[in-house]
């Protein structure tokens, strides 16, 4: 038994290294998809300290809106703009109805509010577009290509390029624009930001709008891969371990942690899953997150917060 668990998988990897590389690449593809959702969590938490439990529902809602507009015959570019407008309107409504009235409330109250918001957004999506699975095909490359003896999924390359572009755009926005600097000021100290005239409520609308656009990108990528369906909401649960591992305030950490989780759970499932009854992908990420909470609760890229009393 000890040989089967510890030695046999290593022997399999040594005998077929090209298959192992394919497994790792497949895990990286899954990790990038997790990271796309985790980035939305991270940017809201960075600006407001709120763990947005509704991010998964926003991914679903954005995906449903986009594919719904396409099904109505709207051109792709107009469907994109229309969905962005819907997500900005949703961000404005969230600030007015949820965040604004709860200013200065304990963070646990805001967290519970996002749980309620998750169900509201999910219900709105079902009322507007129905509960059927919607296939999504906007012409992204599919199929495989071979690099030597290694097979690579073309869609994985597209997802990697999209994630890299999104991270770069966010970094440029945060460090090179006036609004980005204001967002960072709000993240550092709400009261100090207000004292120098930074409009906190406008910043919240902007942050939730950015999270909505990120949700749209994630919804398109996930919808292209597996269809736009209500199971997309469950992506949020897998993004939380990614946040814990990478650090709640780090955009780059979300990407790195997503890759670690994606590769780790895929490799573990392929080589050790059958020895543990299978379906290890359902719990692997949470075990890793629990270990990090014990030994490094701030995550790989998070900052340790010291409060003096």
BELQUIHU-V26096 format. One record per residue. SS is DSSP state (a for helix, b for strand, c for the rest). PSI is psi as a letter, one per 40 degrees, with the letter a starting at -180 (none if undefined). Layout:
SS|PSI + SS|PSI
This chain:
c|d + a|d + a|d + a|d + a|d + a|d + a|d + a|d + a|d + a|d + a|d + a|d + a|d + a|d + a|d + c|g + a|d + a|d + a|d + a|d + a|d + a|d + a|d + a|d + a|d + a|d + a|d + a|d + a|d + a|d + a|d + a|d + a|d + a|d + a|d + a|d + a|d + a|d + a|d + a|d + a|d + a|d + a|d + a|d + a|d + a|d + a|d + a|e + c|e + c|h + c|h + c|g + c|e + c|e + a|d + a|d + a|d + a|d + a|d + a|d + a|d + a|d + a|d + a|d + a|d + a|d + a|d + a|d + a|d + a|d + a|d + c|e + c|e + c|h + c|i + a|d + a|d + a|d + a|d + a|d + a|d + a|d + a|d + a|d + a|d + a|d + a|d + a|d + a|d + a|d + a|d + a|d + a|d + a|d + a|d + a|d + a|d + a|c + a|d + a|d + a|e + a|e + c|h + c|e + c|i + c|i + a|d + a|d + a|d + a|d + a|d + a|d + a|d + a|d + a|d + a|d + a|d + a|d + a|d + a|d + a|d + a|d + a|d + a|d + a|d + a|d + a|d + a|d + a|e + c|i + c|e + c|i + c|h + b|h + c|i + c|h + c|h + c|f + c|e + c|i + c|h + c|i + c|a + b|i + b|i + b|h + b|g + c|b + c|e + b|h + b|h + b|h + b|h + a|d + a|d + a|d + a|d + a|d + a|d + a|d + a|d + a|d + a|d + a|d + a|d + a|d + a|d + a|d + a|d + a|d + a|d + a|d + a|d + a|d + a|e + a|e + c|i + a|d + a|d + a|d + a|d + a|d + a|d + a|d + a|d + a|d + a|d + a|d + c|h + a|d + a|d + a|d + a|d + a|d + a|d + c|e + c|e + c|h + c|h + a|d + a|d + a|d + a|d + a|d + a|d + a|d + a|d + a|d + a|d + a|d + a|d + a|d + a|d + a|d + a|d + a|d + a|d + a|d + a|d + a|d + a|d + a|d + a|d + a|d + a|d + a|e + c|i + b|h + c|i + a|e + a|e + a|d + a|d + a|e + a|d + a|d + a|d + a|d + a|d + a|d + a|d + a|d + a|d + a|d + a|d + a|d + c|h + c|d + c|e + c|h + a|d + a|d + a|d + a|d + a|d + a|d + a|d + a|d + a|d + a|d + a|d + a|d + a|d + a|d + a|d + a|d + a|d + a|d + a|d + a|d + a|d + a|e + a|d + a|d + a|e + a|e + c|e + c|i + c|f + a|e + a|d + a|d + c|e + a|d + a|d + a|d + a|d + a|d + a|d + a|d + a|d + a|d + a|d + a|d + a|d + c|g + c|d + c|e + c|i + c|d + c|e + c|i + c|h + c|h + c|h + c|h + c|h + c|h + c|none
